[in-house]
Amino acid sequence: MISSCSQHGKDLEALEIFREMQFARVRPNSVTISCLLPACGNIAALVHGKATHCFSLRNWFSDDVYVSSALIDMYANCGRIQLARIIFDRLPVRNLVCWNAMTSGYAMHGKAKEAIEIFDLMQRSGQKPDFISFTSVLSACSQAGLTEQGQHYFDSMSRIHGLEARVEHYACMVSLLGRTGKLKEAYDMISTMPIEPDACVWGALLSSCRTHRNMSLGEIAANKLFELEPKNPGNYILLSNIYASNNRWNEVDKVRDMMKHVGLSKNPGCSWIEIKNKVHMLLAGDDLHPQMP
């Protein structure tokens, strides 16, 4: 139940189920802990995550490699990448899951140098990277604008490791090329993909077009996205911003009319906050929460 709740975005329910387990005197095991920690990380519930970590230490669960990798993920998601690294460094044995968790954590925090170091160290230790490993290191290269290094890792997937790039790897490369202003190269890569590009790939191009105010490619990407996910307001907003940055106000109005026609509005932002060891979800503009003054 805890795992199912966490995988389907019901992280608060996962925490509540664990609390009910304790009240019912049902003893958790290492599997329970490795399922609970992602729920803590997903909503950045650091207090709950630390409490779960302490519980795992008291019950000797922290020696379990899957609990350790879940702890690394949790601390990275909660913004405590240094604690994640401490756990990683103390591991007597590291499997692929642990290596991937640390690489992903650094990539998530924009620490490309450290992510690449972990990725390279993993290979020197004899551990072969998998699809997740390459997603993390390519994401790190994308964030840092390391075009040549990212291309090297991308090419090495099939050339050295026998892994055919998946759509998420192409999305990382499109983002990397677009971030560095190579929009034509990014579009050419999409056009020659051996697999069908999805919304993530076209979204990466559209976002880069917004950054570089490229209307022609932005329109192509946006139209593809309107077909793939017509109810996503973010795509319309990005296209509108591209037009606005080029002072094309008539087109801005047309995009807004399109949004109204399909019944879309900008989704409110939401965040989670811990108050007195309890997690609350807050929506932007919501003044009805009981903790609001």
C-alpha positions as CSV (number, residue, x, y, z in Angstrom):
1,M,0.0,0.0,0.0
2,I,2.8,2.4,0.9
3,S,4.6,1.7,-2.4
4,S,1.4,2.0,-4.4
5,C,0.6,5.4,-2.8
6,S,4.1,6.8,-3.4
7,Q,4.2,5.6,-7.0
8,H,0.8,7.3,-7.8
9,G,1.6,10.6,-6.2
10,K,-0.3,10.0,-2.9
11,D,2.7,10.6,-0.7
12,L,0.8,12.0,2.2
13,E,-1.4,8.9,2.3
14,A,1.8,6.8,2.3
15,L,3.0,8.6,5.4
16,E,-0.3,8.2,7.1
17,I,-0.4,4.4,6.4
18,F,3.1,4.1,8.0
19,R,1.8,6.0,11.0
20,E,-1.2,3.6,11.2
21,M,1.2,0.6,11.0
22,Q,3.0,1.9,14.1
23,F,-0.2,2.4,16.0
24,A,-1.3,-1.1,15.1
25,R,2.1,-2.4,16.3
26,V,2.9,-3.9,12.8
27,R,6.6,-4.1,12.6
28,P,8.1,-2.6,9.4
29,N,10.9,-4.3,7.5
30,S,13.5,-3.0,5.1
31,V,11.1,-3.2,2.2
32,T,8.7,-1.0,4.1
33,I,11.4,1.6,4.7
34,S,12.7,1.6,1.1
35,C,9.1,2.2,-0.1
36,L,8.4,4.9,2.5
37,L,11.5,7.0,1.8
38,P,10.6,8.0,-1.7
39,A,7.3,9.4,-0.4
40,C,9.3,11.6,2.0
41,G,11.5,12.7,-0.8
42,N,8.7,13.4,-3.3
43,I,7.2,16.1,-1.0
44,A,10.5,17.1,0.6
45,A,9.3,16.0,4.1
46,L,12.8,16.2,5.6
47,V,11.7,15.7,9.2
48,H,9.8,12.6,8.3
49,G,12.7,11.4,6.2
50,K,15.2,11.9,9.0
51,A,12.9,10.1,11.4
52,T,12.7,7.2,9.0
53,H,16.5,7.2,8.7
54,C,16.8,7.0,12.5
55,F,14.3,4.1,12.5
56,S,16.4,2.3,9.9
57,L,19.6,2.8,11.9
58,R,18.0,1.5,15.1
59,N,16.8,-1.6,13.3
60,W,19.9,-2.2,11.2
61,F,18.0,-1.6,8.0
62,S,20.5,1.0,6.8
63,D,22.9,-1.8,5.8
64,D,20.4,-2.9,3.1
65,V,21.6,-1.5,-0.2
66,Y,18.1,-0.7,-1.3
67,V,17.4,1.3,1.9
68,S,20.7,3.1,1.4
69,S,19.9,4.1,-2.2
70,A,16.4,5.2,-1.1
71,L,18.1,7.4,1.6
72,I,20.4,8.9,-1.0
73,D,17.4,9.7,-3.1
74,M,15.4,11.1,-0.2
75,Y,18.1,13.5,1.0
76,A,18.8,14.7,-2.5
77,N,15.1,15.4,-3.1
78,C,15.0,17.3,0.2
79,G,17.9,19.5,-0.8
80,R,20.5,17.8,1.4
81,I,22.9,16.5,-1.2
82,Q,25.8,16.6,1.3
83,L,24.0,14.1,3.5
84,A,23.3,11.9,0.5
85,R,27.0,11.9,-0.3
86,I,27.9,10.9,3.3
87,I,25.6,7.9,3.1
88,F,27.0,7.0,-0.4
89,D,30.7,7.2,0.8
90,R,30.0,5.0,3.8
91,L,28.5,2.2,1.8
92,P,30.7,-0.9,2.0
93,V,29.2,-2.3,-1.2
94,R,27.6,-0.2,-4.0
95,N,25.3,-1.7,-6.6
96,L,24.0,0.1,-9.7
97,V,21.0,1.5,-7.9
98,C,23.3,3.4,-5.4
99,W,25.5,4.7,-8.2
100,N,22.5,5.9,-10.1
101,A,20.9,7.5,-7.0
102,M,24.1,9.6,-6.4
103,T,24.6,10.6,-10.0
104,S,20.9,11.6,-10.3
105,G,21.1,13.5,-7.0
106,Y,24.0,15.6,-8.3
107,A,22.3,16.2,-11.6
108,M,19.2,17.3,-9.9
109,H,21.1,19.9,-8.0
110,G,22.9,21.2,-11.1
111,K,26.3,19.8,-9.9
112,A,27.4,18.6,-13.3
113,K,31.0,18.2,-12.4
114,E,30.2,15.9,-9.4
115,A,27.6,13.9,-11.4
116,I,30.2,13.2,-14.1
117,E,32.8,12.3,-11.5
118,I,30.5,9.7,-10.0
119,F,29.5,8.4,-13.4
120,D,33.1,7.9,-14.4
121,L,34.1,6.5,-11.0
122,M,31.3,3.9,-11.4
123,Q,32.7,2.7,-14.7
124,R,36.2,2.6,-13.3
125,S,34.9,0.4,-10.4
126,G,33.7,-2.1,-12.9
127,Q,30.0,-1.3,-12.8
128,K,28.4,-1.0,-16.2
129,P,26.0,1.9,-16.6
130,D,22.4,1.4,-17.7
131,F,19.7,3.5,-19.3
132,I,19.0,5.4,-16.0
133,S,22.8,6.1,-15.6
134,F,22.9,7.8,-19.0
135,T,19.7,9.8,-18.4
136,S,21.3,11.3,-15.2
137,V,24.7,12.1,-16.8
138,L,23.1,13.5,-19.9
139,S,20.8,15.7,-17.8
140,A,23.9,16.9,-15.9
141,C,25.7,17.8,-19.1
142,S,22.5,19.6,-20.4
143,Q,22.3,21.8,-17.3
144,A,25.9,22.7,-17.5
145,G,25.9,23.2,-21.3
146,L,28.6,20.6,-21.9
147,T,27.8,19.9,-25.5
148,E,30.9,17.9,-26.5
149,Q,30.9,15.8,-23.3
150,G,27.2,15.1,-23.6
151,Q,27.6,14.1,-27.2
152,H,30.4,11.8,-26.2
153,Y,28.3,10.0,-23.6
154,F,25.3,9.8,-25.9
155,D,27.4,8.2,-28.7
156,S,29.0,5.8,-26.2
157,M,25.7,4.3,-25.4
158,S,25.5,2.2,-28.5
159,R,29.1,2.3,-29.6
160,I,30.6,1.0,-26.3
161,H,27.8,-0.2,-24.1
162,G,25.4,-1.7,-26.6
163,L,22.5,0.4,-25.4
164,E,20.1,2.0,-27.9
165,A,19.1,5.5,-26.8
166,R,15.6,5.9,-25.6
167,V,13.3,8.9,-26.0
168,E,14.4,10.3,-22.6
169,H,18.0,10.4,-23.8
170,Y,17.1,12.2,-27.0
171,A,15.1,14.7,-24.8
172,C,18.3,15.4,-22.8
173,M,20.3,15.9,-26.0
174,V,17.7,18.2,-27.5
175,S,17.7,20.2,-24.3
176,L,21.5,20.3,-24.3
177,L,21.8,21.5,-27.9
178,G,19.0,24.0,-27.4
179,R,20.4,25.3,-24.2
180,T,23.7,26.2,-26.0
181,G,21.8,27.9,-28.9
182,K,22.1,25.0,-31.4
183,L,18.5,25.0,-32.2
184,K,18.8,23.8,-35.8
185,E,21.0,20.8,-34.6
186,A,18.4,20.0,-32.0
187,Y,15.6,20.0,-34.6
188,D,17.7,17.9,-37.0
189,M,18.2,15.4,-34.2
190,I,14.5,15.2,-33.7
191,S,13.9,14.8,-37.4
192,T,16.3,11.8,-37.6
193,M,15.2,10.0,-34.5
194,P,14.7,6.3,-35.1
195,I,11.8,6.4,-32.6
196,E,8.8,8.6,-32.4
197,P,9.6,11.8,-30.4
198,D,7.3,12.4,-27.5
199,A,6.1,15.5,-25.6
200,C,9.3,15.6,-23.6
201,V,11.4,15.9,-26.7
202,W,9.3,18.5,-28.3
203,G,8.9,20.3,-25.0
204,A,12.7,20.5,-24.7
205,L,12.9,22.2,-28.1
206,L,10.0,24.6,-27.3
207,S,11.6,25.6,-24.0
208,S,14.9,26.3,-25.8
209,C,13.0,28.3,-28.4
210,R,11.6,30.4,-25.6
211,T,15.1,31.0,-24.2
212,H,16.5,32.1,-27.6
213,R,13.2,33.7,-28.9
214,N,13.1,31.5,-32.0
215,M,9.6,31.7,-33.4
216,S,9.8,29.5,-36.5
217,L,11.0,26.4,-34.6
218,G,8.9,27.3,-31.6
219,E,5.8,27.2,-33.7
220,I,6.7,23.7,-35.1
221,A,7.4,22.4,-31.6
222,A,4.2,23.9,-30.1
223,N,2.0,22.5,-32.9
224,K,3.4,19.1,-32.3
225,L,2.7,19.5,-28.6
226,F,-0.8,20.7,-29.2
227,E,-1.4,17.3,-30.9
228,L,0.3,15.2,-28.3
229,E,-1.1,16.9,-25.1
230,P,-3.8,19.4,-26.1
231,K,-4.8,20.0,-22.5
232,N,-1.4,21.1,-21.2
233,P,-1.6,24.9,-20.6
234,G,2.2,25.1,-20.3
235,N,2.8,24.6,-24.0
236,Y,0.4,27.5,-24.9
237,I,2.0,29.7,-22.4
238,L,5.5,29.0,-23.7
239,L,4.5,29.8,-27.3
240,S,2.7,33.0,-26.1
241,N,5.9,34.0,-24.3
242,I,7.9,33.5,-27.5
243,Y,5.6,35.7,-29.4
244,A,5.7,38.3,-26.6
245,S,9.5,38.4,-26.6
246,N,9.3,39.2,-30.3
247,N,6.6,41.9,-29.8
248,R,4.0,39.8,-31.8
249,W,1.1,40.8,-29.7
250,N,-1.6,39.7,-32.2
251,E,-0.2,36.2,-32.0
252,V,-0.2,36.4,-28.2
253,D,-3.9,37.2,-28.3
254,K,-4.5,34.3,-30.7
255,V,-2.8,31.8,-28.3
256,R,-4.9,33.1,-25.4
257,D,-8.0,32.6,-27.6
258,M,-6.9,29.1,-28.3
259,M,-6.6,28.4,-24.6
260,K,-10.1,29.7,-23.9
261,H,-11.5,27.7,-26.8
262,V,-10.2,24.4,-25.3
263,G,-11.1,25.5,-21.8
264,L,-7.6,25.9,-20.4
265,S,-6.1,28.2,-17.7
266,K,-2.8,28.3,-16.0
267,N,-2.4,25.6,-13.3
268,P,-1.9,27.0,-9.8
269,G,1.4,26.2,-8.2
270,C,1.5,24.0,-5.2
271,S,4.0,23.2,-2.5
272,W,4.4,21.2,0.7
273,I,5.5,22.5,4.1
274,E,6.1,20.7,7.4
275,I,4.5,22.4,10.4
276,K,4.9,20.8,13.8
277,N,6.0,17.5,12.1
278,K,2.8,17.5,9.9
279,V,3.0,17.9,6.2
280,H,0.6,20.4,4.6
281,M,-0.1,21.0,0.9
282,L,-0.6,24.7,-0.2
283,L,-2.0,25.9,-3.5
284,A,-1.1,29.3,-4.9
285,G,-3.9,31.8,-4.1
286,D,-5.6,29.4,-1.6
287,D,-6.5,31.2,1.6
288,L,-8.7,28.5,2.9
289,H,-6.1,26.2,4.5
290,P,-6.6,25.9,8.2
291,Q,-3.0,26.9,9.0
292,M,-3.4,30.2,7.1
293,P,-3.8,33.3,9.4
